[in-house]
Each structure stands twice: as C-alpha cells, then as structure tokens.
Amino acid sequence: MDLTPDLSAAEQAELALRLALALALGALVGLEREYHRQPAGFRTHGLVALGAALFTVISAYAFPDADPTRIAAQIVTGIGFIGAGTILHHRGSVRGLTTAASLWAVAAIGMTAGAGLAVLALAGTGLVLVALSLLDRAAEAARRARLLPHQEVNSDRTDGPGA
C-alpha cells in the first residue's frame, strides 16, 4: 500500500502557502503576547499554528481514505494539554488563562489555514487580536466605573492594568 499522495508540484506549493499563512498568523498573535511579556510569545504561537495546519494538511491529503476529523479532534486535545501547562494557580490567583486561550485560538487558526480557508483564518486572527487588546481594556474601564466587580481571576498581563 503506497501512502505517498499523488500531488503535483503546484498543489504541494499551494499547501506550503497554507502552512506559511498559518505560521504568519500564529506569529502575529504571538507578537501581541510577546509585547505584553508573556512566556508563550511569537515563536510558540507561530509553531502551534504551523503544527495545527500541518496536521490538518496531512490528515486531508496524506491519508485520503481516513476520516480527517479524527486528526482535528486530536489537535484540539493536544492543545488542551499545552494550554493546561500555561495555567498557574498561586495564593488564590490564577494566571495564564489568556495565554492558554490564545494558544487554543491559534491552533484553530492554523487548522483553518491548513484547510485552505484563508479569509476565515485572517478574520479569526483579527478577532483574536481584538479580544486580546480591546476587551481587556474595556473590562478594566468597566471595573474602574464599578460596572463590574473586582476581578478575582487575574489576566496574565504583567505590564499594568488594561495593557
């Protein structure tokens, strides 16, 4: 049984572009995390998105008779373990939830890019960046205006409120 997929050079080049897009989009989200001095930054987010895209491409093209959703499910499970490793509990404070969520999101972005849905991957990246930058500021402003209670679970930002 030959497992080598029968793809032309042009088809393989298009798949390589999907991988490059995933890497770039994941790295873009990681750049935001790096800017806020988080341990999982530029390289980590880029690699997670690239790995997810590569697994997606492999599941769709290397094993044509297999169910590609099985690989997708394993990506989600694996990223859950990586994300869990970024969450720390110390003296009643929880840190790393935002980093875990951003890693989970870039895996989804990578899977989307790997599936060839470039516009959706770009939109997802934009929304993740909005969530990371604007929603934190909005929540902090609402807390200052006493519209929200004091935050019990800390965000994982280290450079001041709302940053």
C-alpha positions in Angstrom: 0.0 0.0 0.0 1.5 3.3 -1.2 0.9 6.1 1.3 2.6 8.7 -0.9 -0.1 11.2 -2.0 -0.2 11.9 -5.7 0.1 15.7 -5.6 1.6 17.9 -8.3 4.3 20.4 -7.5 1.8 23.2 -7.9 -0.6 21.5 -5.4 2.2 21.0 -2.9 3.3 24.6 -3.3 -0.3 25.7 -2.6 -0.3 23.6 0.5 3.1 25.1 1.6 1.5 28.5 1.2 -1.2 27.4 3.6 1.4 26.4 6.1 3.2 29.8 5.7 -0.1 31.6 6.3 -0.7 29.6 9.4 2.8 30.4 10.7 2.5 34.1 10.0 -1.0 34.4 11.6 0.0 32.5 14.7 3.2 34.6 15.0 1.1 37.7 14.7 -0.9 36.7 17.7 2.3 35.7 19.4 3.7 39.1 18.7 0.9 40.6 20.8 1.7 38.2 23.6 5.4 38.9 23.4 4.7 42.7 23.5 2.9 42.1 26.9 5.9 40.0 28.1 4.1 36.6 28.2 6.2 33.5 28.2 4.3 31.9 25.2 5.0 34.5 22.5 6.0 34.9 18.9 7.7 31.6 18.3 5.3 29.5 20.4 2.1 30.8 18.9 3.6 30.6 15.4 4.7 27.0 15.9 1.3 25.9 17.4 -0.5 27.4 14.3 2.0 25.8 11.9 1.8 22.4 13.6 -2.0 22.5 13.6 -2.0 23.5 9.9 0.5 20.7 9.0 -1.6 18.1 10.8 -4.7 19.4 9.0 -3.0 19.2 5.6 -1.6 15.7 6.4 -5.0 14.4 7.5 -6.7 15.7 4.4 -4.0 14.7 1.7 -1.8 12.0 3.1 -4.5 9.7 4.2 -7.4 10.1 1.7 -9.3 7.1 2.9 -9.1 8.1 6.6 -11.5 10.4 8.5 -9.8 13.8 8.7 -11.9 14.8 11.7 -10.0 12.3 13.8 -6.8 14.3 13.4 -8.7 17.6 14.1 -10.0 16.1 17.3 -6.5 15.1 18.4 -5.2 18.6 17.7 -7.8 20.1 20.0 -6.9 17.6 22.7 -3.2 18.2 22.4 -3.6 21.9 22.6 -5.7 21.5 25.7 -2.7 19.8 27.3 -0.3 22.6 26.2 -2.8 25.2 27.4 -3.2 23.5 30.8 0.6 23.7 31.2 0.5 27.5 30.9 -2.1 28.0 33.7 -0.7 28.5 37.2 -2.5 28.8 40.5 -0.7 30.6 43.3 -2.1 32.1 46.5 -5.7 32.3 45.3 -4.7 33.8 42.0 -4.9 32.1 38.6 -2.5 33.2 35.8 -2.1 32.1 32.3 -5.7 31.7 31.2 -5.4 34.2 28.4 -2.2 32.6 27.1 -3.9 29.2 27.2 -6.9 30.6 25.3 -4.7 32.3 22.7 -2.8 29.1 22.1 -6.1 27.3 21.6 -7.2 30.0 19.2 -4.1 29.9 17.1 -4.4 26.2 16.8 -7.9 26.8 15.4 -6.4 29.5 13.1 -3.7 27.0 11.9 -6.3 24.4 11.2 -8.4 26.9 9.3 -5.4 28.0 7.2 -4.4 24.3 6.7 -7.9 23.6 5.4 -7.5 26.3 2.8 -9.9 28.8 4.3 -7.5 31.8 4.2 -10.2 34.5 4.6 -11.7 32.8 7.6 -8.2 32.4 9.1 -7.5 36.1 8.6 -10.8 37.0 10.2 -10.1 34.7 13.1 -6.7 36.3 13.7 -8.2 39.7 13.6 -10.9 38.8 16.1 -8.3 37.2 18.4 -6.2 40.3 18.3 -9.3 42.4 19.1 -10.1 40.1 22.0 -6.5 40.3 23.4 -6.1 44.1 23.1 -9.5 45.8 23.3 -11.6 43.5 25.5 -9.1 43.7 28.3 -9.1 47.5 28.2 -12.9 47.5 28.2 -13.2 45.2 31.2 -10.7 47.3 33.1 -12.6 50.5 32.3 -15.9 48.9 33.4 -14.2 47.8 36.7 -13.0 51.3 37.3 -16.5 52.6 36.7 -17.7 50.0 39.1 -19.9 48.3 36.4 -18.1 45.0 37.0 -16.9 43.5 40.3 -13.2 43.4 41.2 -11.5 40.7 39.1 -10.9 37.5 41.1 -9.1 35.7 38.3 -6.1 37.7 37.2 -5.3 38.1 33.5 -1.8 37.1 32.6 -0.7 40.5 31.7 2.3 41.8 33.6 2.6 45.4 32.4 -0.2 47.0 34.3 -4.0 47.3 34.2 -5.6 47.3 30.8 -2.3 47.0 28.9 
